[in-house]
Amino acid sequence: MTLPQDGILLTIVTHEDVHLSIVKQKGDWGDAYQKEAAVLHLSRADLEKLGLKDGARVELTNPVGSVVVTAKLDAMCEAGIGFMPASLYASRLASYDTDSSTTFGKHIAARATPTEKGITPVSDLKVRRNRA
């Protein structure tokens, strides 16, 4: 299978997810967390632009970081907008205000590219990044 190399630009909007909240309350930071958190909801148009089917993997990259997540079809999404649970995955892409240490994580600009890489392990996300 050949995958488009340049991907598409997205605005990722984060949201609280009840299923992810339950997993976190149970203290399960393994497979259950990854299943609920490593998800990007996209429109049919964006999945088609990427040449992906529902459930395929996509790499999200911006100047702050990169993660591989599962792309899910969501009829409520508009083209150019992706929805992700507020999680370690979304936080890996969030920028910081270095003066106040505030995270800017509600609207994240990123490039989505099809990939055959595996989902980013949660253990990789728990490693603290250095801030410039």
TORDREN-225635 format. One line per field, with one value per residue: residue in one letter; x negated, y, z negated of N, C-alpha, C in turn. Coordinates in pm, 1 decimal, always signed. Layout:
<rs>
resn <- A ...
nX <- X ...
nY <- Y ...
nZ <- Z ...
caX <- X ...
caY <- Y ...
caZ <- Z ...
cX <- X ...
cY <- Y ...
cZ <- Z ...
</rs>
This chain:
<rs>
resn <- M T L P Q D G I L L T I V T H E D V H L S I V K Q K G D W G D A Y Q K E A A V L H L S R A D L E K L G L K D G A R V E L T N P V G S V V V T A K L D A M C E A G I G F M P A S L Y A S R L A S Y D T D S S T T F G K H I A A R A T P T E K G I T P V S D L K V R R N R A
nX <- -84.8 -58.4 -118.8 -0.7 -250.1 -271.2 -50.9 +214.9 +311.6 +435.5 +664.3 +666.1 +898.8 +931.7 +1103.1 +1290.7 +1327.1 +1554.2 +1514.9 +1237.2 +1185.8 +1289.4 +1116.0 +877.3 +945.8 +950.7 +687.9 +551.9 +302.7 +220.4 +294.6 +573.9 +588.4 +444.5 +610.3 +840.8 +736.4 +557.3 +670.2 +800.3 +1057.6 +1203.0 +1333.0 +1515.1 +1424.6 +1162.0 +1041.8 +1056.3 +891.8 +650.5 +629.5 +714.5 +879.2 +1142.5 +1012.0 +746.7 +395.0 +250.7 +5.1 -57.4 -201.1 -384.0 -566.9 -615.6 -590.6 -531.0 -299.7 -160.5 +154.9 +488.0 +704.8 +1037.3 +1352.8 +1584.2 +1892.3 +1971.8 +1760.5 +1603.1 +1436.5 +1087.9 +1081.8 +1002.7 +1089.1 +979.0 +937.8 +863.0 +553.8 +247.9 +154.7 +257.9 +142.3 -125.3 -147.6 -85.4 -157.4 -360.9 -347.0 -626.1 -679.5 -476.5 -433.6 -201.6 +14.0 +106.0 +357.5 +612.7 +678.5 +500.3 +255.0 +159.0 -9.3 +132.4 +44.7 +59.9 -42.0 -236.6 -345.4 -347.6 -107.4 -191.3 -361.9 -234.2 -425.9 -631.7 -522.5 -517.1 -763.7 -938.1 -946.8 -1199.7 -1178.0 -1226.7
nY <- -117.1 +220.9 +525.9 +861.2 +1108.3 +1374.6 +1441.7 +1608.8 +1933.4 +1999.4 +2126.6 +2042.4 +1970.6 +1941.8 +1738.8 +1648.5 +1310.6 +1070.0 +791.3 +766.4 +903.3 +724.7 +507.4 +628.7 +679.6 +423.6 +373.3 +253.4 +266.4 +145.4 -69.2 -16.7 +258.5 +352.9 +261.1 +421.7 +683.0 +727.2 +830.1 +982.9 +1165.8 +1202.3 +1364.4 +1215.2 +1317.8 +1403.0 +1158.6 +1033.3 +1207.6 +1145.7 +888.6 +679.9 +424.4 +382.9 +333.2 +306.6 +390.9 +706.8 +958.5 +1232.3 +1544.5 +1826.7 +2135.7 +2096.8 +1825.4 +1471.2 +1209.0 +880.1 +771.3 +624.0 +666.5 +764.3 +746.5 +1007.9 +1133.5 +1380.1 +1551.1 +1824.9 +1891.9 +1934.8 +1965.6 +1793.0 +1575.9 +1502.1 +1313.5 +1483.1 +1418.1 +1231.9 +1194.8 +1407.3 +1611.6 +1581.1 +1716.8 +1971.9 +2318.4 +2538.5 +2822.4 +2971.0 +3165.8 +3155.7 +2889.1 +2780.6 +2554.5 +2528.0 +2374.1 +2331.5 +2391.7 +2264.1 +2288.7 +2070.7 +1839.2 +1574.8 +1252.8 +956.8 +641.5 +345.0 +285.2 +173.8 +244.6 +514.7 +427.7 +448.6 +470.5 +611.1 +861.8 +948.7 +1036.6 +1317.4 +1615.6 +1841.9 +2186.5 +2459.0
nZ <- +0.0 +84.9 -74.3 -117.4 -136.3 -228.5 -382.5 -569.6 -691.6 -1014.8 -1260.7 -1584.4 -1823.4 -2163.2 -2406.0 -2699.2 -2790.4 -2885.8 -2901.4 -2901.0 -3137.1 -3327.3 -3295.2 -3381.1 -3648.4 -3745.8 -3746.4 -3538.3 -3331.8 -3103.4 -2839.5 -2827.4 -2871.7 -2649.9 -2441.1 -2472.0 -2470.8 -2257.0 -2009.0 -1720.3 -1600.5 -1287.4 -989.0 -714.4 -471.9 -535.0 -606.7 -357.7 -204.3 -320.2 -242.5 -401.1 -597.6 -838.4 -1158.4 -1090.5 -1127.8 -1212.2 -1195.1 -1395.2 -1378.0 -1485.1 -1548.9 -1819.6 -1896.5 -1831.6 -1765.0 -1726.5 -1644.9 -1645.0 -1373.3 -1357.7 -1205.4 -1216.4 -1193.1 -1281.8 -1262.6 -1098.0 -788.2 -812.8 -1084.0 -1376.4 -1645.3 -1969.5 -2270.1 -2576.7 -2681.2 -2750.3 -2494.6 -2335.7 -2482.9 -2421.6 -2188.7 -2251.1 -2299.3 -2501.5 -2716.3 -2790.6 -2979.7 -3172.6 -3212.1 -3113.5 -2951.7 -2614.6 -2493.9 -2384.7 -2119.7 -1873.3 -1631.2 -1375.6 -1156.3 -985.1 -895.2 -707.1 -840.3 -897.1 -1130.3 -1474.9 -1738.4 -1950.0 -2241.0 -2576.8 -2775.4 -2647.9 -2637.9 -2894.0 -2954.2 -3044.0 -2859.8 -2752.9 -2794.5 -2578.6
caX <- +0.0 -131.6 -52.8 -38.3 -361.5 -264.2 +58.5 +302.7 +306.4 +556.5 +677.1 +713.3 +971.7 +934.8 +1227.2 +1293.9 +1392.5 +1599.2 +1454.3 +1098.7 +1189.4 +1310.9 +990.3 +780.3 +987.5 +912.9 +541.8 +501.4 +227.8 +168.3 +369.5 +705.5 +565.6 +407.1 +728.2 +932.9 +670.5 +482.7 +774.8 +827.2 +1182.8 +1191.2 +1442.4 +1497.5 +1343.0 +1020.7 +995.1 +1036.9 +771.9 +535.1 +630.2 +728.1 +1007.9 +1169.6 +930.6 +606.9 +308.0 +209.9 -95.2 -32.6 -329.9 -396.1 -698.5 -626.2 -605.7 -473.0 -240.0 -85.2 +284.1 +586.3 +800.8 +1174.8 +1454.2 +1683.5 +1980.4 +1990.2 +1641.7 +1591.0 +1305.4 +985.0 +1090.8 +997.1 +1120.0 +901.0 +954.2 +755.3 +476.9 +104.1 +130.8 +281.1 +45.1 -254.1 -142.9 -48.2 -268.2 -366.1 -389.7 -741.2 -679.2 -382.2 -420.4 -65.3 +25.6 +205.9 +393.1 +750.7 +676.3 +362.6 +227.4 +70.2 +0.9 +169.8 -13.5 +80.2 -163.4 -226.9 -406.7 -257.4 -59.6 -293.5 -338.5 -209.8 -552.6 -706.5 -457.9 -539.6 -897.6 -926.3 -1017.4 -1268.7 -1122.8 -1331.1
caY <- +0.0 +347.2 +624.6 +999.2 +1146.6 +1509.0 +1450.1 +1726.1 +2016.8 +1991.0 +2186.5 +1938.6 +2023.7 +1840.2 +1733.2 +1549.2 +1187.8 +996.9 +657.8 +785.8 +940.5 +602.3 +432.0 +697.0 +659.5 +286.8 +367.5 +168.4 +349.2 +54.4 -88.8 +48.9 +402.0 +373.8 +239.4 +534.8 +812.3 +738.9 +833.1 +1109.5 +1158.9 +1279.6 +1360.1 +1123.8 +1387.7 +1399.5 +1020.2 +1009.7 +1281.1 +1072.6 +753.7 +589.1 +370.0 +391.9 +243.0 +308.4 +474.4 +835.4 +1027.7 +1375.5 +1608.9 +1972.4 +2170.3 +2059.9 +1682.2 +1378.1 +1087.2 +795.3 +738.0 +562.2 +758.1 +712.7 +822.6 +1073.3 +1210.7 +1513.7 +1632.3 +1900.1 +1878.5 +2021.9 +1963.8 +1661.1 +1577.0 +1407.1 +1326.5 +1549.4 +1303.7 +1241.7 +1201.6 +1545.6 +1696.0 +1571.8 +1812.0 +2103.5 +2410.9 +2597.6 +2959.3 +2951.8 +3263.9 +3120.1 +2743.0 +2746.4 +2468.5 +2564.2 +2243.4 +2316.1 +2394.2 +2229.8 +2275.6 +1957.6 +1773.0 +1433.3 +1175.6 +812.4 +570.6 +203.6 +273.1 +137.3 +351.0 +559.2 +368.5 +542.7 +490.6 +715.6 +990.3 +986.4 +1093.5 +1463.4 +1687.6 +1964.7 +2307.3 +2552.5
caZ <- +0.0 +84.7 -158.4 -86.8 -222.1 -284.9 -478.6 -568.8 -811.7 -1096.3 -1392.6 -1675.6 -1938.5 -2267.8 -2484.3 -2806.7 -2746.7 -3004.1 -2904.8 -2941.9 -3278.7 -3404.1 -3288.6 -3467.9 -3788.0 -3781.3 -3752.5 -3429.7 -3236.5 -3002.4 -2715.0 -2832.7 -2852.3 -2510.0 -2356.3 -2483.5 -2455.1 -2131.4 -1906.9 -1652.7 -1525.4 -1163.8 -892.1 -601.6 -371.9 -575.0 -592.6 -214.8 -162.0 -371.5 -186.7 -514.9 -640.1 -981.5 -1239.0 -1046.7 -1210.0 -1157.8 -1275.9 -1412.4 -1399.9 -1481.6 -1602.7 -1960.4 -1915.0 -1734.5 -1819.6 -1634.6 -1704.3 -1556.9 -1310.6 -1363.1 -1132.4 -1301.1 -1105.4 -1337.8 -1235.5 -974.0 -725.6 -867.9 -1229.9 -1438.4 -1788.2 -2049.3 -2414.5 -2650.7 -2729.2 -2728.7 -2349.9 -2294.0 -2552.5 -2352.3 -2076.8 -2303.7 -2321.5 -2633.8 -2735.0 -2878.3 -3088.1 -3278.1 -3213.1 -3076.9 -2834.6 -2515.7 -2444.4 -2338.5 -1972.8 -1839.9 -1488.3 -1349.0 -1026.5 -995.3 -787.2 -722.3 -881.2 -932.6 -1262.5 -1583.3 -1827.0 -2044.2 -2373.6 -2686.2 -2847.0 -2577.2 -2663.8 -3034.1 -2963.7 -3044.3 -2753.8 -2792.1 -2733.3 -2534.7
cX <- -89.7 -50.0 -94.1 -144.6 -343.9 -148.5 +144.7 +284.0 +440.7 +548.8 +738.2 +775.1 +977.7 +1064.6 +1211.2 +1375.2 +1427.1 +1533.7 +1308.3 +1092.2 +1206.0 +1183.1 +887.3 +816.5 +949.0 +761.7 +479.1 +434.9 +165.4 +255.3 +504.2 +691.3 +534.4 +527.4 +821.6 +868.5 +605.7 +577.2 +788.5 +953.2 +1174.0 +1316.1 +1411.9 +1405.9 +1194.6 +964.1 +967.8 +913.7 +645.1 +525.1 +643.6 +870.0 +1020.0 +1084.1 +784.4 +525.6 +266.1 +106.4 -62.5 -164.4 -313.5 -531.4 -720.9 -651.8 -537.0 -417.0 -172.7 +39.2 +372.1 +681.6 +938.2 +1267.8 +1555.3 +1766.3 +2001.6 +1872.3 +1653.0 +1451.1 +1209.3 +982.0 +1085.5 +1026.5 +1041.1 +935.6 +836.5 +677.8 +327.8 +71.3 +148.7 +178.2 -91.2 -263.0 -117.9 -171.9 -255.8 -400.4 -503.7 -746.4 -589.3 -366.2 -277.4 -66.6 +135.2 +249.7 +534.5 +760.7 +531.5 +349.9 +128.6 +91.5 +31.0 +117.7 +16.3 -51.2 -133.1 -296.6 -301.4 -215.1 -172.1 -264.8 -321.0 -339.9 -638.2 -651.2 -481.7 -678.8 -884.7 -1008.5 -1090.4 -1203.8 -1235.8 -1316.4
cY <- +123.9 +450.2 +765.0 +1046.9 +1282.1 +1529.2 +1573.6 +1803.7 +2010.4 +2086.3 +2079.9 +2006.2 +1911.7 +1850.5 +1632.4 +1430.2 +1104.4 +858.9 +664.9 +823.2 +817.9 +519.4 +495.1 +677.4 +520.8 +271.0 +281.7 +256.2 +262.4 +52.1 -16.9 +198.7 +430.2 +360.6 +360.2 +668.7 +833.0 +734.7 +974.7 +1090.6 +1255.0 +1266.9 +1256.9 +1187.2 +1382.1 +1258.5 +988.2 +1081.6 +1207.4 +931.5 +646.8 +538.6 +389.4 +288.8 +236.8 +400.1 +600.8 +896.4 +1175.9 +1440.4 +1759.6 +2007.8 +2127.1 +1910.8 +1601.9 +1257.6 +1010.1 +748.9 +667.9 +667.5 +692.0 +804.7 +878.8 +1165.7 +1353.0 +1607.0 +1703.9 +1878.7 +1979.7 +2028.4 +1819.3 +1675.4 +1466.8 +1423.6 +1403.7 +1438.9 +1330.6 +1254.2 +1344.2 +1638.3 +1691.6 +1671.5 +1955.2 +2189.5 +2472.8 +2745.3 +2951.2 +3051.1 +3221.1 +2969.2 +2698.4 +2659.1 +2520.8 +2434.8 +2226.8 +2312.6 +2378.2 +2217.0 +2161.3 +1907.6 +1625.4 +1361.2 +1027.8 +744.5 +423.5 +177.6 +230.6 +259.7 +386.7 +498.1 +476.3 +571.3 +597.9 +854.2 +1039.2 +1042.7 +1244.0 +1523.6 +1806.0 +2081.1 +2401.3 +2685.6
cZ <- +0.0 +8.0 -115.8 -186.0 -290.6 -381.2 -461.5 -698.7 -883.0 -1213.8 -1480.9 -1796.7 -2042.0 -2347.6 -2596.7 -2759.3 -2869.4 -3012.9 -2950.1 -3090.0 -3367.6 -3408.5 -3382.5 -3614.9 -3836.5 -3790.5 -3645.5 -3323.9 -3127.0 -2878.0 -2714.6 -2810.6 -2705.7 -2417.6 -2356.5 -2447.0 -2318.2 -2012.0 -1851.5 -1569.5 -1407.0 -1078.1 -784.2 -496.1 -407.8 -568.2 -445.5 -162.4 -203.6 -313.0 -293.1 -531.9 -790.2 -1055.6 -1197.6 -1137.7 -1134.5 -1252.4 -1276.8 -1451.6 -1395.5 -1542.0 -1747.7 -1978.7 -1807.1 -1809.3 -1707.2 -1708.3 -1600.8 -1503.1 -1309.7 -1286.0 -1231.3 -1212.6 -1155.4 -1307.7 -1101.6 -918.3 -786.4 -1018.6 -1277.0 -1586.5 -1857.4 -2196.4 -2474.4 -2722.0 -2713.2 -2580.1 -2298.7 -2358.2 -2484.8 -2237.2 -2123.5 -2324.2 -2460.6 -2623.7 -2836.8 -2993.4 -3203.9 -3297.3 -3185.6 -2951.4 -2743.7 -2447.8 -2394.8 -2186.6 -1930.4 -1689.0 -1468.9 -1206.5 -1052.9 -871.9 -809.8 -760.7 -904.5 -1065.7 -1363.9 -1663.6 -1924.8 -2181.9 -2480.7 -2760.1 -2779.8 -2608.5 -2805.6 -3056.0 -2949.4 -2931.7 -2814.1 -2720.3 -2696.9 -2604.0
</rs>
